Amino acid sequence: MDQTPSWLVEELERRGVSRRDFLGFCGVMSTALALPTSAGAKIADAIERKEKPTLVWLEFQDCAGNTESFLRAGRPTVADIVLDTLSVDYHETIMAAAGHRAEEALAGVVADKPGGYIAVVEGSIPTGANGAYCTIGGRAAIDIAREVCGNALATIAIGTCAAFGGLPAAAPNPTGALSVADAVPGVKNLINLPACPANADNLVAVIVYYLTFNRLPPLDAYKRPLFAYGKTIHDNCERRAHYDAGQYVENWGDDGHRTGYCLYKMGCKGPVSYQNCPNVGWNEGTNWPIGCGHGCIGCAEPDFWDQMTPFYSHLAGVPGFGLHSKVDRVGIWATAGVAAAFAAHGLVQLGKRSFRERTYVKAAAPERPAAEEKGDQA
Amino acid sequence: MTHVVVDPVTRIEGHLRIEAEVDDGAVQNAWSSSTMFRGVELILKGRDPRDAWAFTQRICGVCTTVHAITSIRAVENAIGAEPPPNARLLRNLIMASQMVQDHVVHFYHLHALDWVDIVSALSADPASTASLAQSISDWPLSSATYFGAVKERLQHFVEGGQLGPFGNAYWGHSAYRLPPEANLMAVAHYLEALDWQREFIKIHAILGGKNPHLQSFLVGGMATPVDPDQQASINMTSISAMRKLIGEAKKFVEKVYIPDLLAVASFYKDWAGYGAGVGNYLVYGEYPETDEADPPLFLPSGIIRQRDLGNIEPLDQAKINEYVTHSWFEYGDGDDQGLHPFEGETRPTYTGPQPPYDRLDTDGKYSWLKSPRYDDQPMEVGPLSRMLVAYASGNPRVQELVNYALGQLGVGPEALFSTLGRVAARGLETLVLAEKLDGWLDELADNMGRGDLRIHDNSKWEPSSWPKDCTGAGFHEAPRGALGHWVHIVDGEIANYQCVVPSTWNAGPRDAMGQRGPYEEALIANPVADPEQPIEILRTVHSFDPCMACGVHVLDPAGRELVKVRVQ
């Protein structure tokens, strides 16, 4: 820790950020990552020694929602990341260069730093119309993805579209949209950061984790970091006590809704959705969807546009029981490679209403939630 | 004749390609192409109409509220739901704060680098920069020390040799005309605006749980409870927090954005002579002021033809139709007719070159956008259209601000019909709306104080309460212009869904009559000093604030064939 100060420390000092503040930041990050206190020092050490790593950000069938989410990053801020922490050499939405000069920048990274840059992918990748559903500089998205992600040190699929196919892949998947895992066979060091969009805090945490430990964080079966997707929304929900007490919102705007009762009956998918929204919140912890009175829509789960809809029908049966097996079965499609994904899309083709028929309420038994019965008895 | 291709057009949302023929230092002809397609409207078929807002919201993550709002309006129109007054106020607050945030981000982060040379800022004198800044605004961050620190940070960044998103650009191009001090001031404000947008948009987290993709929309109202006596509702804590955010937003727009806009514009007055475009303007109107069936709108609707501000025509949505003559779609009865959205049919037939390609077939079909027309004429939509219609309709604040800006720049009203006019209109609209936010917040607090806590029309929530077969339309003024959704509901499910979107109006290709779309027309006679560095093309295209993911259209049964082929 007593090495000659690196560019980062100089940079911070010139900007009035003391070494003490910097170590404080690293301590906060280690807390956010649920690491032991000593990890704060390791983070500081790791960041100080590194050159600015190169990052390229590709956008395919996207809405730029993850880019906008990145712009909301506040700890550290997007300016700190783009100017001081990383070298973001390609990002269509923010870069100054356009046209062939922009494409040269991307080609330069792939040629000069093979295996030495981080690729971030936002949006799904279409295979229909021979790639013509998404071209950039006249090239098909899938060709760009295979070249850029295929040569990357690690790839972060940000948002549910890149991670699992997302909205474009919802039934009937008109453009043959695929996730990064399915579109780039054998992609190395893939991390999925699903959610619609992904939370900026989780993206920042993954980057710092990787820089610190020089390895990927532990992932779940869908390649999601456990530190952000290890528990259900329901596990940590601020309204959990009302659920346990059988106190539910019955109508939008009723007494229970204003009091903050559980949104289970209004369709909340928190019990089957894995993400850290209740812990970290959104927009630097300002709020989160359940906090503002609307149920969770399960946006970080595979195929949520088909599996979690209709959004306002409540989960059936004892929440969590029998449902997880369903989720797991669906999830296998998303992670078992191209062949399985194609099979899954084949299933999607079975019928126009398949997304409905496969929803929880239609699939599982009792309409009356067990917890409500418990409430009635109380 | 040089054929110039700009693909990707960066600093926009989505995927846009411009091809242009350049001769004698100016654009002679131009083609606008959208190169990405998802088929959101087909995905909606058969689903619960109450879910549609969440699907359409994902059309765009930049204007992250606009398709959600338009969708719930279309479904409410179809099923006869009547949102209570608090829902109107919550929506107005959400829509207008979206507009304010989005416009500022466009000016500083998507558009500024067309006018501001970052490298030139390195030779600025911080003391002179401070004098310049203090001469145009009393914004407190304007000392020589402050600008010196910004310059030093920039210097350090450039000397590091890793230019990141600022690499490979057109720095030093002869079209950059700001003195170094103005460039340094703009760079400082580029960074300040990054912080500002992150703070201000917390108003959306209060009202919608998060941004991007707020999650509080409901058919029939809003999901955000209001109650001054509850912790889990919009209460006086949240009202106060929003009041503070609104106050700071207004200050930033008044003291930074508008002065910067006028300062930069004063060096580029010749751009009032370029980028005029089609000269027809369409506005649906926005911000209902009351809860009647046909409420007065703060920004009025109307049609302007051929720049005639003396004659604002009422808008008749029956006159809207769409052409696919030059789009990668086909119509059953031939591609030379226009179809109204309620009759809209869309069969994708990609006939363009196979990727990778160098040139599009611009004589044939060349875009994933259709060509919307009003009364068979191309129309520009967006801030300029809205400010022109409001100005000509007699909105006093809009008239005052437009006249002030024209006076400051020493130009006449004809300067509005231009690239520069478009940029200026966006800034003025931002101020007009930032000033409106407090009033709606007051009204909301008033209602809460009187005990009116209604946020939702529960009577139309259950599909059993809906007509068996119904159609509805929803309209909205998004940051980029007039947005419409049309929905057909049968037995509680979506039978058909159509969107006609701002960037489709503006960025669409030629129609059956060969009339260019607004981007294409605006590029004609645009200067291009160096075809290898077509920064002037970016200026005019960016002045529209392209949002391409929004513009892309539906897919019908033929689309499924493509997937089947892939699955086999």
Boltz contact constraints between the chains, C-beta under 6 A:
constraints:
  - contact:
      token1: [A, 52]
      token2: [B, 162]
      max_distance: 6.0
  - contact:
      token1: [A, 61]
      token2: [B, 38]
      max_distance: 6.0
  - contact:
      token1: [A, 63]
      token2: [B, 58]
      max_distance: 6.0
  - contact:
      token1: [A, 63]
      token2: [B, 60]
      max_distance: 6.0
  - contact:
      token1: [A, 63]
      token2: [B, 61]
      max_distance: 6.0
  - contact:
      token1: [A, 63]
      token2: [B, 549]
      max_distance: 6.0
  - contact:
      token1: [A, 64]
      token2: [B, 13]
      max_distance: 6.0
  - contact:
      token1: [A, 64]
      token2: [B, 61]
      max_distance: 6.0
  - contact:
      token1: [A, 64]
      token2: [B, 62]
      max_distance: 6.0
  - contact:
      token1: [A, 65]
      token2: [B, 61]
      max_distance: 6.0
  - contact:
      token1: [A, 65]
      token2: [B, 212]
      max_distance: 6.0
  - contact:
      token1: [A, 65]
      token2: [B, 213]
      max_distance: 6.0
  - contact:
      token1: [A, 68]
      token2: [B, 61]
      max_distance: 6.0
  - contact:
      token1: [A, 68]
      token2: [B, 62]
      max_distance: 6.0
  - contact:
      token1: [A, 68]
      token2: [B, 212]
      max_distance: 6.0
  - contact:
      token1: [A, 69]
      token2: [B, 212]
      max_distance: 6.0
  - contact:
      token1: [A, 72]
      token2: [B, 198]
      max_distance: 6.0
  - contact:
      token1: [A, 74]
      token2: [B, 198]
      max_distance: 6.0
  - contact:
      token1: [A, 79]
      token2: [B, 191]
      max_distance: 6.0
  - contact:
      token1: [A, 79]
      token2: [B, 194]
      max_distance: 6.0
  - contact:
      token1: [A, 83]
      token2: [B, 157]
      max_distance: 6.0
  - contact:
      token1: [A, 87]
      token2: [B, 162]
      max_distance: 6.0
  - contact:
      token1: [A, 87]
      token2: [B, 164]
      max_distance: 6.0
  - contact:
      token1: [A, 88]
      token2: [B, 164]
      max_distance: 6.0
  - contact:
      token1: [A, 88]
      token2: [B, 165]
      max_distance: 6.0
  - contact:
      token1: [A, 89]
      token2: [B, 164]
      max_distance: 6.0
  - contact:
      token1: [A, 91]
      token2: [B, 165]
      max_distance: 6.0
  - contact:
      token1: [A, 92]
      token2: [B, 8]
      max_distance: 6.0
  - contact:
      token1: [A, 92]
      token2: [B, 10]
      max_distance: 6.0
  - contact:
      token1: [A, 94]
      token2: [B, 165]
      max_distance: 6.0
  - contact:
      token1: [A, 95]
      token2: [B, 10]
      max_distance: 6.0
  - contact:
      token1: [A, 95]
      token2: [B, 165]
      max_distance: 6.0
  - contact:
      token1: [A, 96]
      token2: [B, 113]
      max_distance: 6.0
  - contact:
      token1: [A, 96]
      token2: [B, 166]
      max_distance: 6.0
  - contact:
      token1: [A, 96]
      token2: [B, 169]
      max_distance: 6.0
  - contact:
      token1: [A, 97]
      token2: [B, 168]
      max_distance: 6.0
  - contact:
      token1: [A, 97]
      token2: [B, 169]
      max_distance: 6.0
  - contact:
      token1: [A, 98]
      token2: [B, 6]
      max_distance: 6.0
  - contact:
      token1: [A, 98]
      token2: [B, 9]
      max_distance: 6.0
  - contact:
      token1: [A, 98]
      token2: [B, 10]
      max_distance: 6.0
  - contact:
      token1: [A, 98]
      token2: [B, 538]
      max_distance: 6.0
  - contact:
      token1: [A, 99]
      token2: [B, 6]
      max_distance: 6.0
  - contact:
      token1: [A, 101]
      token2: [B, 168]
      max_distance: 6.0
  - contact:
      token1: [A, 102]
      token2: [B, 8]
      max_distance: 6.0
  - contact:
      token1: [A, 102]
      token2: [B, 10]
      max_distance: 6.0
  - contact:
      token1: [A, 105]
      token2: [B, 167]
      max_distance: 6.0
  - contact:
      token1: [A, 105]
      token2: [B, 168]
      max_distance: 6.0
  - contact:
      token1: [A, 127]
      token2: [B, 566]
      max_distance: 6.0
  - contact:
      token1: [A, 128]
      token2: [B, 562]
      max_distance: 6.0
  - contact:
      token1: [A, 128]
      token2: [B, 566]
      max_distance: 6.0
  - contact:
      token1: [A, 129]
      token2: [B, 350]
      max_distance: 6.0
  - contact:
      token1: [A, 130]
      token2: [B, 354]
      max_distance: 6.0
  - contact:
      token1: [A, 131]
      token2: [B, 355]
      max_distance: 6.0
  - contact:
      token1: [A, 132]
      token2: [B, 350]
      max_distance: 6.0
  - contact:
      token1: [A, 133]
      token2: [B, 37]
      max_distance: 6.0
  - contact:
      token1: [A, 134]
      token2: [B, 36]
      max_distance: 6.0
  - contact:
      token1: [A, 135]
      token2: [B, 35]
      max_distance: 6.0
  - contact:
      token1: [A, 135]
      token2: [B, 355]
      max_distance: 6.0
  - contact:
      token1: [A, 136]
      token2: [B, 8]
      max_distance: 6.0
  - contact:
      token1: [A, 137]
      token2: [B, 7]
      max_distance: 6.0
  - contact:
      token1: [A, 138]
      token2: [B, 356]
      max_distance: 6.0
  - contact:
      token1: [A, 138]
      token2: [B, 357]
      max_distance: 6.0
  - contact:
      token1: [A, 139]
      token2: [B, 355]
      max_distance: 6.0
  - contact:
      token1: [A, 139]
      token2: [B, 356]
      max_distance: 6.0
  - contact:
      token1: [A, 140]
      token2: [B, 355]
      max_distance: 6.0
  - contact:
      token1: [A, 167]
      token2: [B, 58]
      max_distance: 6.0
  - contact:
      token1: [A, 168]
      token2: [B, 38]
      max_distance: 6.0
  - contact:
      token1: [A, 170]
      token2: [B, 43]
      max_distance: 6.0
  - contact:
      token1: [A, 172]
      token2: [B, 560]
      max_distance: 6.0
  - contact:
      token1: [A, 173]
      token2: [B, 563]
      max_distance: 6.0
  - contact:
      token1: [A, 174]
      token2: [B, 39]
      max_distance: 6.0
  - contact:
      token1: [A, 174]
      token2: [B, 42]
      max_distance: 6.0
  - contact:
      token1: [A, 174]
      token2: [B, 555]
      max_distance: 6.0
  - contact:
      token1: [A, 174]
      token2: [B, 559]
      max_distance: 6.0
  - contact:
      token1: [A, 175]
      token2: [B, 39]
      max_distance: 6.0
  - contact:
      token1: [A, 176]
      token2: [B, 563]
      max_distance: 6.0
  - contact:
      token1: [A, 176]
      token2: [B, 566]
      max_distance: 6.0
  - contact:
      token1: [A, 196]
      token2: [B, 213]
      max_distance: 6.0
  - contact:
      token1: [A, 197]
      token2: [B, 212]
      max_distance: 6.0
  - contact:
      token1: [A, 251]
      token2: [B, 458]
      max_distance: 6.0
  - contact:
      token1: [A, 252]
      token2: [B, 456]
      max_distance: 6.0
  - contact:
      token1: [A, 253]
      token2: [B, 454]
      max_distance: 6.0
  - contact:
      token1: [A, 253]
      token2: [B, 455]
      max_distance: 6.0
  - contact:
      token1: [A, 253]
      token2: [B, 456]
      max_distance: 6.0
  - contact:
      token1: [A, 257]
      token2: [B, 225]
      max_distance: 6.0
  - contact:
      token1: [A, 258]
      token2: [B, 225]
      max_distance: 6.0
  - contact:
      token1: [A, 258]
      token2: [B, 227]
      max_distance: 6.0
  - contact:
      token1: [A, 258]
      token2: [B, 230]
      max_distance: 6.0
  - contact:
      token1: [A, 258]
      token2: [B, 233]
      max_distance: 6.0
  - contact:
      token1: [A, 259]
      token2: [B, 230]
      max_distance: 6.0
  - contact:
      token1: [A, 260]
      token2: [B, 232]
      max_distance: 6.0
  - contact:
      token1: [A, 282]
      token2: [B, 205]
      max_distance: 6.0
  - contact:
      token1: [A, 282]
      token2: [B, 210]
      max_distance: 6.0
  - contact:
      token1: [A, 283]
      token2: [B, 202]
      max_distance: 6.0
  - contact:
      token1: [A, 283]
      token2: [B, 205]
      max_distance: 6.0
  - contact:
      token1: [A, 286]
      token2: [B, 202]
      max_distance: 6.0
  - contact:
      token1: [A, 286]
      token2: [B, 205]
      max_distance: 6.0
  - contact:
      token1: [A, 287]
      token2: [B, 205]
      max_distance: 6.0
  - contact:
      token1: [A, 287]
      token2: [B, 206]
      max_distance: 6.0
  - contact:
      token1: [A, 287]
      token2: [B, 209]
      max_distance: 6.0
  - contact:
      token1: [A, 288]
      token2: [B, 209]
      max_distance: 6.0
  - contact:
      token1: [A, 289]
      token2: [B, 209]
      max_distance: 6.0
  - contact:
      token1: [A, 289]
      token2: [B, 215]
      max_distance: 6.0
  - contact:
      token1: [A, 292]
      token2: [B, 209]
      max_distance: 6.0
  - contact:
      token1: [A, 292]
      token2: [B, 216]
      max_distance: 6.0
  - contact:
      token1: [A, 292]
      token2: [B, 224]
      max_distance: 6.0
  - contact:
      token1: [A, 293]
      token2: [B, 223]
      max_distance: 6.0
  - contact:
      token1: [A, 293]
      token2: [B, 224]
      max_distance: 6.0
  - contact:
      token1: [A, 293]
      token2: [B, 225]
      max_distance: 6.0
  - contact:
      token1: [A, 294]
      token2: [B, 215]
      max_distance: 6.0
  - contact:
      token1: [A, 294]
      token2: [B, 216]
      max_distance: 6.0
  - contact:
      token1: [A, 294]
      token2: [B, 223]
      max_distance: 6.0
  - contact:
      token1: [A, 309]
      token2: [B, 51]
      max_distance: 6.0
  - contact:
      token1: [A, 310]
      token2: [B, 48]
      max_distance: 6.0
  - contact:
      token1: [A, 310]
      token2: [B, 51]
      max_distance: 6.0
  - contact:
      token1: [A, 311]
      token2: [B, 51]
      max_distance: 6.0
  - contact:
      token1: [A, 312]
      token2: [B, 50]
      max_distance: 6.0
  - contact:
      token1: [A, 342]
      token2: [B, 567]
      max_distance: 6.0
  - contact:
      token1: [A, 345]
      token2: [B, 567]
      max_distance: 6.0
  - contact:
      token1: [A, 346]
      token2: [B, 567]
      max_distance: 6.0
  - contact:
      token1: [A, 352]
      token2: [B, 46]
      max_distance: 6.0
  - contact:
      token1: [A, 353]
      token2: [B, 46]
      max_distance: 6.0
